[in-house]
Amino acid sequence: MSARSEMRVPVWHYDGQSGVRQARELVVAAQGFFLSGAGGETGPFAFADLIPHGRTDGYPQYGLRKMPGWRIGFTDAPPAELAGLLPGKRGYGRLIDKVGLWPAVGVFVALSAVILWLLVTTPPMLVRMIPQSIEKQWGAAMIGDFGGRTCTAATGTAALAKLAGRLGARDMDVRVVDVPIVNAVTLPGGHIMLFSGLLDEAESPDEIAGILAHEMGHVRNRDVLESLVRQLGLSMVLAGADGSVGGYTNALLSASYSRATEARADGFALDRLHAVAIPTAATAGFFRRLAKVEMSLGGAGALLGYMSSHPLSAERMRLFEQGARPGTTASLDANEWTALRGICSQRAAAKERGFQF
């Protein structure tokens, strides 16, 4: 690099240390250049290490790789011989500049689509690789979040055991927890929680039977574990996306697959009710009441259908209405139903009203 040419081009220069703008001459050497001036000569520097930094007063300026604050700038247009040695304008990065922006965007979108497709479709296979013993340990740990709210009144517990037994859930942990929310949840490992708010709002034990059968479907299909695996993967991949884009994409993909999962659990529930001859009309009635709430939302109800993790209640109502069959008997008698609704009577009222999951 030491062989000099006759080409000397005036530049301004910051050395990255003094903060003083210096007048220099760029002296072209065999494969690079030196900077020469009153303070002596520095270099050699490689043209390949120059980093374009836009223009000042219409003329290009450059930084130097691994030299923060180092700058040179031209005070006139560089001679053609020198311009051919200077690095061109950097666009989006070496690889993108090489293949072009839009082809690079196309490749990125295609790869992203493949990755998202794998994340949303492979969890069922991954779940089968997780031993059920591990799943039970996770579920047992999550039960602790309910803070000892399990209701244990003797007659109510007996009624719940009878209902669970008739539906075929003897191998599952079915319990009522003192939470004033109209809901039920399934945890990994076969743990099903019926909230006391659900019992308060239910009009018959057959409504509870339908909901319990639905949760049993989640247990049999290991839906909760599958959802956790899918959500973990989506969160990791979309974490690098813009906050809103990543969040909306995650929500839409999760909701789409969750609706399919919920529909499959409804199908399981309908089959289970048929198998043990429990009326399905009561479950249809439960969803009819929920559908009225959704209808009261007006246009927002349609949007809810796309964003919700569950199918719309009207669709679920029709499923259980059309599934009605003769020859059924109530899941519990009147006394057992009264006992089940009073299963939390021996607990003090939950102190944390509005407790949410």
N, C-alpha and C positions, 0 to 999 in steps of 0.2 A: 504494500500500500504506500510505500514511501516515495515512489517515483512520482514527481510533481508534474503537472501540466502548466501551461502558461495562463490558464484560465483563473482569474481572480474576480470574484463577484462580491460587491459590498453587501453586508447584512447587518442587522442589529441582533444583539445576543444577550440573553440572560443565562448566567452559568448555574442557576439554581441554588446558589449559596449566598451571594452578596446582595442580591436584589437590585443591583445597579445595571442599568441598560448600557451596553457597551457597543461601540462601533467596531466591526470586524470585517475581515475579508474571508470569504469562503474560498479555499484553495483546493482545487480538485487534484486528487492523487490517483494512483492506479486503480484502486477499487473502493475509494472512499474520499474523505476530504479532511482538511485541517481548518482551524480557525486562527487567523493571524491578526495581530493588532499591536497596540502600544504595550500591552502587558506581556507580549510574547506570543507563543503559538501553543495551541492545545489540539489534541487529537492523537492519532487518527480516529475518525468516526466513520461508521459504515452507513452508506445511504439506506441500506435495508433496515437500519435501526430507527430511521426517522419516522415520526408519526404525524400525519397531517393534522393541523389544528385550525382549519379554516383559513380566513384571510383577514389581514389588517390593512386598511386603506387600499383594498383591492388587490393586495399581493399576498402570496401564500406564506404561512408560518408553520413551523414544525416543532414538535417536541422530540425527545430522544428516549428510546426504550430504557427502562431501569434508571432513569435520571430525572426524578421529579423536579419540576421547576425549570428545567433546562429548555431554552427556546432559541430558535433563530427565526428571523423574518426578513423577507426581501423588501427592499425599498423601491424596486422596479421589477419589471417582468424578467424572470430568469432567462438567460440565453437559451436558445433551442438545444444546444449541446448539453447544457446542464439540466434543462427541464426533462430531457429523456432519462436522466439518472435519478430524478426525484420520485418518490413513491406517489402514486396517484391518489385521488380522493378515496377515502375509505367510506363505504356505505354502511352496511349492517353487520359486517364481519367477514372474515376471509372466505369461509365456506359458502355463505349466502351470496357474497359478491361473485364467487366463482360460478355458482349454478344459476344465479338470478333470483330476485326476490320472490316472484310468484311461483316458480317451480319449487323453491324452498318452502313457501307457505303450503303448497299442495302436499309436499312430503310430510310436513309437520302435522297437517290436519289428518292425513291418512294414518300416520303412526299413532296420533292421539286417539283416533276412532278405534283402531285395533286394540290399544291398551285399555280404553274404557269398555270395549266389548268383552275383553278377557276378564276385567274386574267385575262386571255385572253377570257374567255367565259361568265363571269357574267356581264361585263360592260353594255351590252344591257338591262339587267334587272334592273341594278342600275340606268341607265339613265332614265328609265320610272318612277322612284321614285322622280326624280328632277323636280320640277314644272317649266313650261316653263317661268314663270315670272322671276325666278332666272336665268335661262339660258339667257334670254334677258338682264338682268342686267350685267352679265359677258361679253356678247358680246359688249354691249354699252361701258363698261370700256376698252375693248381691241381696240375699234375703235380709242381711243385716241392715240394709238401708231402710227397711220398714220399721226399724226401731222398736221391735217388740210389740207391734200393734196387733198381733194375731188374737182373734176372738176365740174363746174356748168354753163358752157356756155348754154344759153337758148335753142337754137335749138338742141344742142347735148343732153341736158337733156330730151327734148321732144322725140327725137328719141330713147333714151334709155328706156324711159317710155313706148313707143309703143312696143319696142321689148320685154321688160319684161312682159307687159300686154298680148301680144299674146302668150307668153309661159306659162302664168298663174302664174306669180310671183308677182302679185299686193300686196300680203300680206307680201312681203319680202322687205328688204332695199337693193336695187341694186344700186351701184354707181361706178363711175370710179375715181380712185385715180392716181395722177400724180407721178407714180413710173416707171422708165424706165426699167422694167423687163417684159419678156414675161411670164406672169403668171396670175392667178386669185386665190383668196382664199375665203373661207367661214369661218365666225366667228360664235360662238354660238349665238342663238337667231334670225337667219334668216338674217344675214348681209352678203352680197356678194360684194366682191371688185374685179373689173376688173382693171388690171394695164394698164396704158397708153402704156407701151411697147408692150402689147398684141395687142392693137388697131393698133399700128404702123406696126406690123408685119403681121396682118391678111390681107387676100386678098379679103375677102367679108364679109358682115354682117352675112351670114349663118354660117361662121366659129365661129363668136362670139356667135351666137344663140346656136350652139352645145355646146360650152364651158359653156355658162350661164346655159343651161339645165342640164349639168353635175353638176354644183355647186348647182343647185336647188335640185338635188338628195341628196346631202349631207345635205341640210337643212331639207328636208322631213324626212330623216332617222335619223336625229340628230347625224350624223356621227362624227362631230367635238367634241361634248361633250363626245361621247362614247370613242373616241380616247384619250381625255384628262384624262378620268377616268382610262382607261387601262394603259396609260403611267405613271400616278401617282402611281398606284399599282405596276407596274413592277419596277419603279425606287426605291420604298421603299424596295421591297423584294430583289432586286439585288444589293442594295447599299452595302451590306456586302460581296458580292463576290469580287474576285480579279478584279481589275479595268478593265483589258482587257476582261476577261471572262464575267463579268457582262455587260460590254458595248456591246460586240458582241451578247450575248444572247438577250439582250434587243433589239438591232437593228434588229436581225433576226426575233424575234417574232413580233415586231411592224411592220416590213416591210411585213411579211406574211399576217397579218390581214389587213394592210392598202391596200395591193393589192386587197384583196377580197372586201374591202369597195369601192375602186376605180372602180372595175369591176361592182359592183352593181350600182354605180352612172352612169357609162356609159350606163348600161341597162335602167336606168330611163331616161337618156337623149334621147336615141333612141326612147323609147316609147313616150316621150313628143314631139319630132320632128314629129313623125308619127301623133300624135293626132292633131297637129296644122298645118300639111301639109307644113312643112319647109324641104327643101332638106337636105339629110344627106351626100351627096357627098362632100360638102365643108368641113365638119368636117373631113371626111376621108382624104381629101387633106391636111388639117392641120397636121394630124398625119403622113401622108406620108412624109412631109418635116422633121418632127422630127425624123422619122425612118431613114432617110438618115444620119442625124447627129449621131444616135446611131450606124448605120452600119459602119460609118467612124472610130468607136472605135475598130473595129475588135474583137479579143477575149475578150476584156474587155466588149463588149456589152453583151455577155452571162452572165458574172458575174453580170453585171448591172441588168439583168433580175431577179436574185435571191435577190439582195440587194435593188433594187428600191422599193419605196413605191407605185409606179404605175405599171400597166401592161406595157409591152413593147409597143412602139408606133405602131409597125407593127401589133400587135394583135388588137389594138384599130382601126387602119386603116381598117382592114378587117371587123371588126364588123360593122362599119358605111358604108363601101362599100356594104356589103351584105344586109344592111338594106334599101338601096335605093328603093324608090317607085315612081310611076308616079303620076301626078296630084298635084304636089307641087308648091308653089309660094315663091319667095324670101321673106326673113323676113323683109327687108326694101328696099325702092326704092333708086335710086342712090343719090338723094339729101339728103335723111335721113342718108344714110351711110356716105356721106361727112360730114354732121353735127356731127354725132357721133364721127367720127375720129378727129374732131376738138373741142371736148368738153373741152379739156384742153388748148385751144388756149389763153384763157384769163388769164391763170396763168403764172407767171414767171417760167422759166425753173427750174426744181428741182435743188437745190444747191448741194444736196448730191448725186452725180452720183455714181452708184454702191451700192446704198442702198439695203440691203438684209433683208429677213425675214427667 
